[in-house]
């Protein structure tokens, strides 16, 4: 499989540690994502994955350790690293196209290009014809499609995705996984995807990092050498099953599985 192409910057952290309420949440987290690479971090719910993303995005500072962008500490990364949270975070008082237009605005698109870019992004996500609908009138899958469209237009070259499809049904989740994979192949941003879904991690990622229970720390890494593009049919391949088993063994060794 070809290596990552030039895309976003290198994203890394070194020995991140954080205690909240007297309890360790991060315990010396080390990881690195190469330019244009898509890396998944798998771990049990509540282990500190979302907190890690908030630090990488610049929303919170660790007690110790550092975040590196292109090899250098970057205290001013807030606003330059795109974070897609678990919820769609759509604004209830704005139409679908106005919500997605927020991404185009943050991405710095000129005024005369925004409407055209928003329409293209919505059509790409299968939402053409719903531009004037408000979030409350849409299904969960449609709302998450809109959130992904907003992320695509945000202009950031580094994306942090926090279980973006975890609340969706299996068919909608598979569809959006395909949309994300296509968007990544097209523009090759640097992506760190947090998920507790082992199959999702293997389908999407170049590498799968494994965390045990709280406090979070990377305890193992599994390289995914399956050819792209990947889809649900690939989950039946023996090679896929072997990778799944390796990730599960790592989680079991870390105490995340019985």
SEKOL-809479 format. One record per residue (C-alpha): y, z, x; residue in three letters. Coordinates in steps of 0.25 Angstrom, whole numbers, plus 5000, padded with zeros to 4 digits. Layout:
<recs>
[[Y Z X] "ALA"] ...
</recs>
This chain:
<recs>
[[5000 5000 5000] "UNK"] [[5014 4997 5006] "UNK"] [[5022 5008 5010] "UNK"] [[5035 5012 5004] "UNK"] [[5046 5002 5005] "UNK"] [[5061 5005 5007] "UNK"] [[5066 5012 4995] "UNK"] [[5073 5025 4993] "UNK"] [[5075 5035 5005] "UNK"] [[5064 5044 5011] "UNK"] [[5064 5057 5003] "UNK"] [[5058 5070 5009] "UNK"] [[5058 5085 5009] "UNK"] [[5054 5095 5020] "UNK"] [[5049 5109 5017] "UNK"] [[5056 5111 5004] "UNK"] [[5055 5125 4999] "UNK"] [[5060 5131 4986] "UNK"] [[5058 5145 4979] "UNK"] [[5063 5147 4964] "UNK"] [[5062 5161 4958] "UNK"] [[5055 5166 4970] "UNK"] [[5044 5156 4969] "UNK"] [[5041 5144 4979] "UNK"] [[5043 5131 4972] "UNK"] [[5043 5122 4984] "UNK"] [[5035 5126 4997] "UNK"] [[5039 5117 5008] "UNK"] [[5038 5103 5002] "UNK"] [[5038 5092 5011] "UNK"] [[5037 5077 5006] "UNK"] [[5043 5064 5010] "UNK"] [[5044 5051 5002] "UNK"] [[5046 5038 5010] "UNK"] [[5057 5027 5005] "UNK"] [[5051 5020 4993] "UNK"] [[5039 5029 4992] "UNK"] [[5034 5035 4979] "UNK"] [[5028 5048 4981] "UNK"] [[5022 5057 4971] "UNK"] [[5021 5073 4971] "UNK"] [[5010 5079 4963] "UNK"] [[5009 5093 4960] "UNK"] [[5006 5103 4948] "UNK"] [[5017 5106 4938] "UNK"] [[5026 5117 4943] "UNK"] [[5024 5115 4957] "UNK"] [[5038 5112 4961] "UNK"] [[5038 5097 4961] "UNK"] [[5050 5096 4952] "UNK"] [[5058 5106 4960] "UNK"] [[5055 5098 4972] "UNK"] [[5061 5085 4966] "UNK"] [[5073 5093 4962] "UNK"] [[5075 5096 4977] "UNK"] [[5073 5082 4982] "UNK"] [[5083 5077 4971] "UNK"] [[5093 5087 4976] "UNK"] [[5094 5095 4963] "UNK"] [[5089 5108 4970] "UNK"] [[5089 5113 4985] "UNK"] [[5076 5119 4991] "UNK"] [[5076 5133 4998] "UNK"] [[5073 5125 5011] "UNK"] [[5068 5112 5016] "UNK"] [[5075 5099 5014] "UNK"] [[5075 5085 5007] "UNK"] [[5077 5073 5016] "UNK"] [[5081 5059 5011] "UNK"] [[5079 5048 5022] "UNK"] [[5075 5059 5032] "UNK"] [[5088 5067 5030] "UNK"] [[5091 5080 5022] "UNK"] [[5099 5076 5010] "UNK"] [[5106 5087 5002] "UNK"] [[5114 5076 4994] "UNK"] [[5102 5069 4988] "UNK"] [[5106 5074 4974] "UNK"] [[5109 5062 4965] "UNK"] [[5103 5052 4976] "UNK"] [[5088 5055 4972] "UNK"] [[5084 5052 4958] "UNK"] [[5076 5062 4951] "UNK"] [[5068 5059 4938] "UNK"] [[5064 5072 4931] "UNK"] [[5052 5075 4923] "UNK"] [[5061 5073 4910] "UNK"] [[5068 5060 4907] "UNK"] [[5081 5067 4907] "UNK"] [[5087 5057 4898] "UNK"] [[5101 5061 4892] "UNK"] [[5099 5062 4877] "UNK"] [[5112 5058 4873] "UNK"] [[5111 5044 4880] "UNK"] [[5104 5032 4876] "UNK"] [[5092 5027 4885] "UNK"] [[5101 5017 4892] "UNK"] [[5112 5027 4895] "UNK"] [[5102 5037 4901] "UNK"] [[5096 5026 4910] "UNK"] [[5111 5022 4913] "UNK"] [[5112 5035 4920] "UNK"] [[5103 5031 4931] "UNK"] [[5110 5018 4933] "UNK"] [[5123 5025 4934] "UNK"] [[5117 5035 4944] "UNK"] [[5111 5023 4952] "UNK"] [[5125 5017 4953] "UNK"] [[5123 5004 4946] "UNK"] [[5137 4998 4942] "UNK"] [[5141 4999 4928] "UNK"] [[5139 4984 4925] "UNK"] [[5124 4985 4930] "UNK"] [[5120 4998 4923] "UNK"] [[5117 4993 4909] "UNK"] [[5109 4981 4914] "UNK"] [[5101 4990 4924] "UNK"] [[5098 5001 4913] "UNK"] [[5093 4990 4903] "UNK"] [[5084 4984 4914] "UNK"] [[5079 4998 4917] "UNK"] [[5076 5002 4903] "UNK"] [[5069 4988 4901] "UNK"] [[5061 4991 4913] "UNK"] [[5056 5004 4907] "UNK"] [[5053 4998 4894] "UNK"] [[5065 5004 4887] "UNK"] [[5072 4991 4883] "UNK"] [[5077 4993 4869] "UNK"] [[5079 5008 4870] "UNK"] [[5092 5008 4877] "UNK"] [[5100 5014 4866] "UNK"] [[5089 5025 4862] "UNK"] [[5092 5039 4865] "UNK"] [[5081 5048 4873] "UNK"] [[5077 5055 4861] "UNK"] [[5072 5042 4854] "UNK"] [[5063 5039 4866] "UNK"] [[5049 5043 4870] "UNK"] [[5046 5051 4882] "UNK"] [[5041 5039 4889] "UNK"] [[5054 5031 4886] "UNK"] [[5063 5042 4890] "UNK"] [[5055 5043 4904] "UNK"] [[5056 5028 4905] "UNK"] [[5071 5029 4904] "UNK"] [[5072 5040 4914] "UNK"] [[5064 5031 4924] "UNK"] [[5074 5020 4921] "UNK"] [[5085 5029 4924] "UNK"] [[5079 5033 4937] "UNK"] [[5077 5019 4941] "UNK"] [[5092 5016 4939] "UNK"] [[5096 5028 4946] "UNK"] [[5097 5021 4959] "UNK"] [[5091 5032 4968] "UNK"] [[5081 5028 4979] "UNK"] [[5073 5041 4978] "UNK"] [[5067 5046 4965] "UNK"] [[5061 5059 4962] "UNK"] [[5052 5058 4949] "UNK"] [[5048 5071 4943] "UNK"] [[5035 5069 4934] "UNK"] [[5043 5058 4927] "UNK"] [[5031 5054 4918] "UNK"] [[5024 5067 4916] "UNK"] [[5027 5069 4902] "UNK"] [[5023 5055 4897] "UNK"] [[5011 5050 4891] "UNK"] [[5001 5043 4900] "UNK"] [[5004 5029 4896] "UNK"] [[5019 5031 4897] "UNK"] [[5017 5038 4910] "UNK"] [[5009 5026 4916] "UNK"] [[5020 5016 4911] "UNK"] [[5031 5024 4918] "UNK"] [[5023 5026 4930] "UNK"] [[5022 5011 4931] "UNK"] [[5037 5009 4929] "UNK"] [[5040 5019 4940] "UNK"] [[5031 5012 4949] "UNK"] [[5037 4999 4946] "UNK"] [[5051 5004 4949] "UNK"] [[5047 5011 4962] "UNK"] [[5040 4998 4967] "UNK"] [[5053 4990 4963] "UNK"] [[5063 4999 4971] "UNK"] [[5055 5008 4979] "UNK"] [[5063 5021 4978] "UNK"] [[5058 5034 4985] "UNK"] [[5050 5042 4974] "UNK"] [[5044 5056 4973] "UNK"] [[5037 5057 4960] "UNK"] [[5033 5071 4956] "UNK"] [[5021 5071 4946] "UNK"] [[5009 5080 4943] "UNK"] [[5001 5067 4939] "UNK"] [[4992 5063 4950] "UNK"] [[4989 5049 4944] "UNK"] [[5004 5046 4943] "UNK"] [[5006 5050 4957] "UNK"] [[4995 5041 4962] "UNK"] [[5000 5030 4953] "UNK"] [[5014 5030 4958] "UNK"] [[5015 5036 4972] "UNK"] [[5013 5032 4986] "UNK"] [[5009 5046 4990] "UNK"] [[5006 5058 4982] "UNK"] [[5011 5072 4987] "UNK"] [[5004 5084 4981] "UNK"] [[5009 5098 4979] "UNK"] [[5002 5110 4975] "UNK"] [[5007 5121 4965] "UNK"] [[5020 5128 4966] "UNK"] [[5026 5129 4976] "UNK"] [[5027 5114 4979] "UNK"] [[5023 5108 4992] "UNK"] [[5016 5095 4996] "UNK"] [[5002 5098 5000] "UNK"] [[4996 5084 5001] "UNK"] [[4999 5069 5000] "UNK"] [[4990 5058 4995] "UNK"] [[4994 5043 4998] "UNK"] [[4992 5033 4987] "UNK"] [[4987 5020 4993] "UNK"] [[4984 5013 4980] "UNK"] [[4991 4999 4978] "UNK"] [[5003 4998 4969] "UNK"] [[5006 4995 4958] "UNK"] [[4997 5006 4952] "UNK"] [[4993 5009 4937] "UNK"] [[4984 5017 4928] "UNK"] [[4973 5008 4932] "UNK"] [[4974 5013 4946] "UNK"] [[4970 5027 4942] "UNK"] [[4956 5022 4940] "UNK"] [[4954 5017 4954] "UNK"] [[4946 5025 4963] "UNK"] [[4957 5026 4974] "UNK"] [[4966 5032 4963] "UNK"] [[4956 5042 4960] "UNK"] [[4954 5046 4974] "UNK"] [[4969 5048 4976] "UNK"] [[4969 5056 4963] "UNK"] [[4958 5065 4969] "UNK"] [[4966 5067 4982] "UNK"] [[4979 5071 4974] "UNK"] [[4970 5081 4966] "UNK"] [[4963 5086 4978] "UNK"] [[4977 5089 4984] "UNK"] [[4982 5096 4972] "UNK"] [[4969 5104 4971] "UNK"] [[4970 5108 4986] "UNK"] [[4985 5113 4983] "UNK"] [[4980 5121 4971] "UNK"] [[4986 5113 4961] "UNK"] [[4973 5109 4954] "UNK"] [[4961 5118 4951] "UNK"] 
</recs>
